[in-house]
Amino acid sequence: MRRKQGSLVPLETKILSTAAVLRDEGVKEFYGFQIAKTMGMDSGIYYGTIYRALKRLQDMGLVNSRWEEQPLDSNRPRRRLYWL
């Protein structure tokens, strides 16, 4: 899908609207897999696509991100946390 300058593709729009719903529910920061689960990613979109879209949204200034300080569970890697 070709993108017009300054426009969003449908996946990016869906990520932003899902993030807004999470924010309204009290979730200040979210991570990629959380967004995918909330969106119901059984539609054939790969999880890696979510992370590339989040990076594009960050480059556009629509989301911010940071690395998690210390995982609560030491058996998993740090997450990249995003917020609107």
N, C-alpha and C positions, 0 to 999 in steps of 0.2 A: 504494500500500500504506500503510495506516495503521499508525502506530507506537504501541505502548503505552508509557506513561511509563517511562523507564529501561531499555527493551529495545532490542536491536539488530535491524536488518533483515538478511536473509541476505547481502546484499552486504558489509555492514560486518563480519559474522562471518567471511566468506571473506577479506576484506582482512587482518583480524587474524591469522587462521591462516596465511595466506601470509607475512605479515611475521615471524611466529614461526619458520617454516621457514627464511626467509632469515637470520634472526638465528642460528639453529642451524648454518647453513652458514658463518657467520663474517661476514655482511654486517651491519655495525653500523647503517648508515643506508641508506635506500632512497628512491627518488623514484617518483612516480605511474606513469610509463610502465613503470618496472621492475616494479612490482607487477602492472600490467596484463599485461605479457608473461609473467610467472611464473604468473599465474592462467590464462593462455590465453584472452585476451579475444576469441575468435572467436565468442562466444555472443550477440553482438548488443548488448552493453552498450557504451555510448559512453564514451570516455576521460574526458570531462567529468564523467560520473557518478562515476568513481573519485575525482576531485578534490573533488567535493562531499561524498562519503562520508568522505574523509580529513579534511575540515574539521569535519564533525560529530563524528568520532572524537576530533579534537583538542579540540573544545569540551567533550566528555564527559570529557576527561582520560585517554583511553586511548592516545593517541599524542602525541608532541611533534614540533615542527618548527622548522626554521631555514632561512634562505636560504644557499645555497652562497656561500662567500667569493668565489672567483674561478674561473670555468669553466676546466677544463684545456684545452679547445678554445675559442679566442677567437671562433670563428664561431657559437657558440650562446649563448643567454641563460642566466642563472643558473637553477639548479634549486632547488626547495623540497625539502629533505631531511627525511625523517621517521624516527622511531625509536620503539620501544616503551618 
